[in-house]
C-alpha cells in the first residue's frame, strides 16, 4: 500500500506528513519512506486551538469550528503529500488528528478527543482515511497512548542493544524493548519549555530556539525540586499525561512568589524534561536511547539529557535511517496499514489494555473501501528500506 501518514503532536505547531510504501511479506513489514513535508497551522487557527486547550473553556460552536478547520488543514497536507510523493496515486491516508483533550482520572484514561474531521481528507483526496486511533485502545482498558509502542517493538525486534525509544514532543514518551516491554509518557517534553517562553516574553515568542535562552540561564535548584515533587512522576507505568496537567497555569502556580530570571526559568524547565526522562528510564537500564521529535533540535536539552543518562548512549532515530521529524507520522502510516488489513495496532504491555485491538475508524474514499485479505498472523518485525 502507498500510505500517507499525518500527525500533529502536543506542540500544536504543524502537521507532519509522510508518504510510505508499505509491504507485508511473511512476518515482516517493509517500509520505504518516499518523502516527508510539514505544514504550519495558520496563525489564526493555531491561536484559537491553543486558547481552547486546558485550562481554557470553550463552547461547542468552537469545537465544531476547530474540527472543521483542522480537518481542512489536514486535508491540505494530505493532498500535497499525495501529489508530491505519489503523483496523485496513493491508496490510504492515516490521520492521527489533533489531540485537544486526554481525559485521565486517578491514573485511568476515560476518554480522548482528537479533532480534524476525516471527511474533509477523504473528500479532498478521494482516498479512504483511517482516523481516531486512540479510542479503541481506551475502550479495551488501555491508556490510548503512546501508540507508537507497537511500531517501536517491531522496528527494534532483533536489535542487539536493550534499547529505549524516546519521542520529545510537547509531552515526552518512551518505549523500552526486551522480554517485558513497556511504554509510557515520562512527563513534559517541550510543553513547559514553550509555556515558559510564552510567559517570559508575553506571548511574543513561541519556543526557545536551539535552546539558546536555557543555555544562558542557571538551573534554580529549589524550583527544580518543587517541579520534581509532582505526583505523576511516581505513578506506575503504563501511564499517560498531557497539557491538561503540564501547561502555563501549572508553571505559574510553581512560580508563585518566586522571581528567577527568565533565562533561569528556561534552564530549569529544560532540566526538568531531561531529568524526568532519565529518571523514568533508570530502573529499566537501557544501554541506548534512540530519540526523535522536536526536542532533538534543542541542543541544550539534548546535552542535559545526555548528562543525566550517564553511560547510556544517546542517539537519534536519524542514525538508524528514520528521520526524527518523520517518525510519528511514519508510525501512524503503519498503524493505518495494519487497520486496513484487519490487524491489531496496539500492544497491551505498552498501553495497559486487556487485549490488542484493531485501531481507528475508516472513512471510505471516492471508490468506497474494501478490506484486503487479512494475513493470518501478526507481523513480528519491521524494516526500513533505503
C-alpha positions in Angstrom: 0.0 0.0 0.0 1.0 3.6 -0.6 0.1 5.3 2.6 0.1 8.9 3.7 0.6 9.3 7.4 -0.5 12.6 9.1 0.4 13.7 12.6 0.3 16.8 14.7 1.5 16.4 18.2 1.1 18.2 21.6 3.2 21.1 20.5 0.3 22.1 18.2 2.6 23.8 15.7 2.4 22.0 12.4 1.1 19.0 10.6 3.7 16.4 9.5 3.0 14.2 6.5 4.9 11.3 5.2 4.5 9.1 2.1 5.3 5.5 2.8 5.3 2.4 0.5 4.4 -0.4 2.9 4.6 -4.1 2.1 3.7 -7.0 4.5 5.8 -10.1 3.4 5.8 -13.2 5.5 6.1 -11.9 9.1 7.9 -8.6 8.2 6.5 -5.1 7.4 8.8 -3.4 5.0 8.5 0.4 5.0 10.1 2.7 2.4 9.8 6.4 3.0 9.0 8.2 -0.2 9.0 11.7 1.3 8.1 14.0 4.1 6.7 17.5 4.5 5.4 19.8 7.2 2.6 22.3 7.0 2.4 25.0 9.7 -1.0 25.8 11.1 -2.3 29.3 10.0 -1.7 31.8 12.8 -5.4 32.4 13.4 -6.2 28.7 13.7 -3.3 27.9 15.9 -4.2 30.8 18.2 -7.8 29.5 18.5 -6.6 26.0 19.1 -4.2 27.0 21.9 -6.9 29.1 23.5 -9.2 26.1 23.5 -6.7 23.8 25.3 -6.8 23.3 29.1 -7.2 25.3 31.3 -9.3 27.2 28.7 -13.0 26.7 28.4 -14.8 26.7 25.1 -18.3 26.2 23.7 -19.5 23.5 21.3 -19.5 26.1 18.4 -15.8 26.5 18.8 -15.3 22.7 18.9 -17.2 22.5 15.6 -15.2 25.3 14.0 -11.9 23.7 15.1 -12.9 20.2 14.0 -13.7 21.6 10.6 -10.7 23.9 10.2 -8.2 21.3 11.5 -9.8 18.7 9.1 -9.3 21.1 6.2 -5.7 21.8 7.2 -5.0 18.0 7.4 -6.7 17.6 4.0 -4.4 20.3 2.5 -1.4 18.4 3.9 -2.7 15.1 2.6 -3.4 16.5 -0.8 0.2 17.9 -1.0 1.7 14.6 0.0 -0.5 12.7 -2.4 0.6 15.0 -5.3 4.3 15.3 -4.3 5.1 11.7 -3.2 2.7 9.5 -5.3 1.7 11.7 -8.3 -1.9 11.5 -7.0 -2.0 7.7 -6.8 -1.9 6.8 -3.1 -4.1 4.1 -1.5 -4.8 5.2 2.0 -4.5 8.1 4.5 -3.8 7.5 8.2 -4.6 10.7 10.2 -3.9 11.0 13.8 -5.7 14.3 14.0 -5.0 16.9 16.7 -5.3 15.9 20.3 -7.2 18.6 22.3 -8.1 16.6 25.4 -6.9 13.4 27.1 -9.3 12.6 30.0 -7.3 11.0 32.8 -8.8 10.4 36.2 -6.9 8.7 39.1 -4.4 7.2 36.6 -7.0 5.7 34.3 -7.8 7.1 30.9 -11.6 7.6 30.5 -11.6 9.1 27.0 -9.7 11.2 24.4 -10.6 13.7 21.8 -8.7 14.3 18.5 -10.1 16.9 16.2 -9.7 17.1 12.4 -12.8 15.7 10.7 -11.6 13.0 8.3 -14.4 13.6 5.8 -12.5 16.6 4.6 -9.4 14.5 3.9 -11.4 11.8 2.1 -13.3 14.4 0.0 -10.2 16.3 -0.9 -8.0 13.3 -1.8 -10.6 10.7 -2.8 -8.8 8.2 -0.5 -10.1 6.2 2.4 -9.0 7.6 5.8 -8.2 5.8 9.0 -8.6 8.1 12.0 -9.4 8.2 15.7 -6.8 5.6 16.6 -6.7 6.1 20.3 -10.3 5.5 21.3 -10.4 1.7 20.7 -7.4 1.1 22.9 -9.0 3.1 25.7 -12.3 1.1 25.2 -10.2 -2.0 25.8 -8.9 -0.7 29.1 -5.7 0.9 27.8 -4.2 4.4 28.1 -4.6 5.1 24.4 -1.0 6.2 24.3 1.8 6.0 23.5 0.5 4.2 20.4 3.9 4.3 18.8 4.9 1.4 21.1 4.0 -1.4 18.7 5.9 0.3 15.9 8.9 0.6 18.1 8.8 -3.0 19.2 8.6 -4.2 15.6 11.2 -1.8 14.4 13.7 -2.8 17.1 13.0 -6.5 17.0 16.3 -8.3 17.0 18.2 -5.2 17.9 21.3 -6.2 19.8 21.0 -3.4 22.4 18.5 -3.1 25.2 17.1 0.0 23.6 14.6 2.6 24.6 13.0 4.9 22.1 12.2 8.4 23.1 9.9 11.0 21.4 10.2 14.5 22.7 7.2 16.5 21.6 5.0 18.6 23.8 5.0 15.5 26.0 7.8 13.0 26.2 7.2 9.3 25.8 9.3 6.2 25.8 9.2 2.6 24.7 11.6 0.1 26.3 12.2 -3.2 24.5 13.1 -6.5 26.0 11.2 -9.5 27.4 8.9 -7.2 29.3 8.3 -4.2 27.0 6.8 -1.1 28.4 5.7 2.3 27.0 4.5 5.4 28.8 4.7 9.2 28.9 7.5 10.4 31.1 6.1 13.9 31.6 6.6 17.2 29.8 8.8 17.3 26.7 8.6 20.8 25.2 5.3 21.7 27.0 6.7 23.6 30.0 9.7 25.0 28.0 7.2 26.5 25.5 5.0 27.7 28.3 7.9 29.4 30.0 8.9 31.2 26.7 5.4 32.4 26.3 5.2 33.5 29.9 8.6 35.3 29.9 8.0 37.1 26.5 4.4 38.0 27.0 3.5 35.7 24.1 5.8 37.4 21.5 7.9 34.2 21.2 6.7 30.5 21.0 9.8 28.4 21.7 13.4 28.6 22.9 15.2 28.4 19.5 18.1 26.0 19.7 17.8 26.1 23.5 19.7 29.4 23.5 18.0 31.0 26.4 18.2 27.9 28.6 21.9 27.7 27.7 22.4 31.3 29.1 20.5 30.6 32.3 21.2 28.8 35.5 19.2 25.9 37.0 17.2 27.1 40.0 17.7 24.1 42.3 14.8 24.9 44.6 12.4 25.4 41.8 13.5 22.2 40.1 12.9 20.2 43.3 9.4 21.7 43.6 8.7 20.7 40.0 10.1 17.2 40.6 7.6 16.8 43.5 4.8 16.3 41.0 3.0 13.1 41.8 2.8 12.0 38.2 6.5 11.1 38.1 6.0 8.4 40.8 2.9 6.8 39.2 3.5 3.3 37.8 3.5 2.6 34.1 1.7 2.4 31.8 0.6 6.0 32.2 -0.2 9.0 30.1 -0.4 12.7 30.6 -0.8 15.9 28.5 -1.2 19.6 28.6 -4.3 19.1 30.7 -1.6 18.9 33.5 1.6 20.4 32.2 0.5 23.9 30.9 1.2 27.6 31.5 -1.1 27.7 34.5 0.8 24.8 36.1 4.0 26.7 35.7 2.5 29.9 37.1 1.5 28.1 40.2 5.0 26.8 40.7 6.4 30.3 40.1 4.0 32.0 42.6 6.2 34.1 44.9 9.4 33.2 43.0 11.3 35.8 41.0 14.0 33.9 39.0 15.4 35.5 35.8 13.7 34.5 32.6 16.6 32.5 31.3 16.9 30.7 34.6 13.3 29.6 34.3 14.1 28.2 30.9 17.2 26.4 32.1 15.2 24.9 35.0 12.2 23.6 33.0 14.6 22.3 30.3 16.5 20.4 33.1 13.1 19.1 34.4 12.4 17.5 31.0 15.8 15.9 30.8 15.8 14.8 34.4 12.4 13.2 34.4 13.1 11.3 31.2 16.4 10.0 32.6 14.8 9.1 36.0 11.9 7.3 34.3 14.3 5.2 32.2 16.8 4.4 35.0 15.0 1.4 36.6 14.9 -0.3 33.1 18.6 0.2 32.5 18.6 0.6 28.7 22.0 0.6 27.1 21.0 3.1 24.5 18.2 5.7 24.0 17.0 6.5 20.4 15.5 9.9 20.4 13.1 11.6 17.9 10.7 14.6 17.8 11.1 18.3 18.0 13.1 18.2 21.2 16.1 16.7 19.4 16.5 20.1 17.7 17.2 21.7 21.1 21.0 21.1 21.8 20.7 22.4 25.3 18.0 19.8 26.2 19.9 17.0 24.5 23.2 17.9 26.3 21.3 17.9 29.7 19.7 14.6 28.8 23.0 13.1 27.8 24.5 14.2 31.2 21.6 12.8 33.2 21.7 9.5 31.3 25.3 9.0 32.2 26.9 6.0 30.4 23.7 5.2 28.5 24.3 6.0 24.8 22.0 8.8 23.4 21.5 8.9 19.7 18.7 10.0 17.3 16.5 7.9 15.0 18.2 9.5 12.0 21.2 7.3 12.8 19.0 4.3 12.2 17.5 5.5 8.9 14.3 7.1 10.3 14.2 10.9 10.1 13.4 12.2 13.6 10.8 14.7 12.3 9.0 11.9 10.4 8.9 9.2 13.0 5.5 9.6 14.5 3.8 10.2 11.1 5.5 7.1 9.8 4.3 5.1 12.8 0.7 6.2 12.2 1.1 5.3 8.5 2.0 1.8 9.7 -0.9 1.7 12.1 -3.3 2.7 9.4 -1.9 0.0 7.2 -2.5 -2.6 10.0 -6.1 -1.4 10.4 -6.7 -1.6 6.7 -5.6 -5.3 6.9 -7.7 -6.1 9.9 -4.6 -6.4 12.2 -4.2 -5.0 15.7 -2.2 -1.8 16.1 -1.7 -1.8 19.9 0.4 -3.8 22.3 -1.3 -4.5 25.7 2.0 -4.4 27.6 2.6 -0.9 26.3 -0.8 0.7 26.8 -2.2 -1.5 29.7 -5.2 -2.7 27.6 -6.8 -6.0 28.2 -6.0 -7.1 24.7 -4.5 -5.9 21.4 -7.1 -4.1 19.3 -7.7 -3.1 15.7 -7.5 0.6 15.9 -9.4 3.5 14.4 -12.4 4.2 12.3 -12.5 4.1 8.5 -13.9 6.9 6.3 -14.4 5.5 2.8 -12.9 7.2 -0.2 -14.5 8.1 -3.5 -14.4 4.4 -4.6 -15.5 3.1 -1.2 -13.3 0.8 0.8 -12.9 -3.0 0.9 -10.6 -4.7 3.4 -7.7 -6.6 1.8 -7.3 -10.2 2.5 -6.2 -10.3 6.1 -3.0 -12.1 7.0 -3.4 -15.0 9.4 -0.7 -13.8 11.8 0.6 -10.5 13.2 4.0 -9.3 11.8 6.9 -9.8 14.1 9.3 -7.2 12.8 9.6 -4.0 10.7 12.4 -3.0 8.4 13.1 0.4 6.8 14.2 0.3 3.2 16.6 2.9 1.8 
